[in-house]
Amino acid sequence: MDGPVAIVDPDSRVERTVSTLLAHVPDFESDIERIIISSEEIQATIRDLGEQITADYADQDLLLVGVLKGAFVVMADLSRHIRLPLQFDFMAVSSYGSATKTSGVVRILKDLDHEIEGRHVLLVEDIVDSGLTLNYLLKNLRTRRPATLEVCALMQKTAAQRVPLDIKYRGFEIPAQFVVGYGLDYGERYRNLPYVALLKPEAYTAR
């Protein structure tokens, strides 16, 4: 994506009032250590990404492919800022299990419902960590001969990346720390938080 990419430094960001921002999910309040990307920042970035995608794919037959489960929130919000006719499809893969670091072993749990040969495909990710899962998916999808294949990722952990990747649309660069919220989970919790946050250490041992 042309233009600046937001770089998030959780240690330098102004402390936010957790009790106010977490009022709608009080059960999670005690688990949050720090909010690193606010809901307002996310929505502004999603809007900018949608505008760029709209311009780049004008008059094209665009298929959004979301990587479940985490990307469903990003994809839902992003699609409403893309002012073009769209089709949607999803893939589900497994590379984390219950751990906080990717295993590097990728399994496809759900494949696409649509053929993508000759289509303009935009793969939507919530976060790019090591890049191993995304690299596998891109190689897999390229064998199906799409007209174009690009990636939109809300967040990227550049310091944790283990393979080179070309991400055309990127929202935030974040540190190599495990984060939750806005579709991202730990043990299937925290996906419905409207921002991205770090968990307290005790939140991992309590599950």
N, C-alpha and C positions, 0 to 999 in steps of 0.2 A: 504493500500500500504506500502511495506517495505521502510525504509529510511526516511529522514527528511521531514517534511511538512513545507512549508514556512508560517511564521506568519507575518501578515502585520500590522504594526503600522503606521497609516497615519500621526501621529504627529511627528514621528521620521524620516520618509522618507525624503530624500533630495528633495527640491522643484524642480519641473520640469517646463520647459517653455511651458505654455499652448498654446501660439500663434503658436509655431512650431508644436506641436503634433496635434493641432486641425485645421491645415490649410485646410484639405479636407472637414471639416464641419464647416465653419466659423459661421454659424447661432447659433451653440451651444457654441461658445467660451465664451461668457459672462455668461453662466450658470454654468460653471465648477469651483468649489472651489479648488479641489485638485485631482490629479491622484494618486491612491494608488497602482495600479498594472499596469505596463507598458505593451505594446504590446509584447515587447521582452521577458519579464518575463512570460507572458501567454503562448507564443508559445514554450518556452523552457520547461515549465511544461507540456503542452499538449503532447509534444514529449516524455517526460519521462513516462507519463502515458500510452501512446500508446505502448511503448516498454515493459512495465510491463504487460500490457494486452495481448500483442502478446505472451509473454513467458508463461503466465498462461493458455491461452486458445489454445495452440498449439494442432492441430488435433481435435478440438472441433467444433461443429456446433453452432456458436455464433450469437445471435440476439441482436442488439442494439435497445433499446427503448428510444426515446427522449421524454422529457416532454415539450410540447409546451407552450408558444412560446419561452421562453428564451433559452432553451437548443439547439435550432437548430444551433446556431453558434458554440457552443462547440462541438456538435456531428459531424458537418461537418469537423471541423479541426481534431478532435480526430480520426475519422474513417480513415483519410488519413495517420495516423501514426500507424495504426494497420495492420500488414502485414499478414492478414488472410482473407479467404473468409468470407464475412459478409452479413447479411440481416438486413434490417432497418424497424422499425415501430415507430409509434408515438401515444402518448396520449395527450389530452388537458384537463386541469383541471382549475378550478377557485377557488381561495381562497383569492385573494387580492382585486378584483374589482379595484377601482381607488385609494385605500388607499395605504399607505406606510408600513403598518403592516398587516400581515396575519390575517384573520378573524377567522381561525380555522374551518370554515365550507367549506368542499370540495365537489365540484360537478364535475363529469366527463362529459366533453363537447364532447370529441371524444375518443372512445375506440379503442383498437387494431384491426388491420385488419387481423392479423395472430393468429392462435392457438399457445399457448406456452407450452402445455403439453409435457414434456420430453425434452424441449429445454434448452440450456444454455442461460440465459437472463441477459444482463447487462443494468441496468436502468441508463440513463445519465441525470444528473441534472446540471444546471448552478450554482445554489446556494441552500444551505440548511440553512433555517432561523430558524423558530421555530421547524421545523421537523414534524409538524402536517400533512402537505400535503404528504410528503414522507412516513411517517408512514402509512397513509391511503392507499397509492398506493401499498406499499409492502404487506400489509395485503390482499388487493384485488387480487394482482397478485399471491400470494402464494396459494390462493384457486384454481388456474388454474393448479397447479401441474407442475411447471417447474422443470427440472432436477437440475438446480442451479439458484439462483437469487442474484445478487450482485449490488452494487451501485458505480457509478463513479460520483463524484461531483467536479466541478472546485473549488468552494468556500464553506466554512462552517462558520457560525456564532455560534461558540460553546457557547458563553455567552448568546445567545438568545434562545438556544435550550430548548424545553419544554418536550421532550420525548427522551428516550435513543435510539440511532441508531448505527448500525454497518455499517460504510462506508468504504469499502475495498480500494477504490482508491480515494484519496483526494488531491487536488492541493494546495489550500491556506486556512489558517485560517485567517478570517478577523474580525474586531470589529463589534459590534452589531449596525451598522449604515446603513442607506439606501444607496445603491450604484446603479450606472447605467453604461451602456456600455457593450460591448461584449455580446450582446443578452439581457441584462437587460434594462428595460425601466422605465420611469415615464410618465404616460399618453400616452403611445405608442411612445414616443420620445427617442432618444439616443441609441437605440439598435445597430446601425451601427458604433458606436465608437469602435476602435480596442483595447481599454484598459478599465480598471474599474476605476470609479471616484466618488467623492462626489459632490453633487450639492450645489450651494449657496442657502441659505434659501429663497431668493427672487424668485428662479426658481420654487419653489412650489406654491407660492402665485400668480405668473403671469399666471398660466394655468387656 
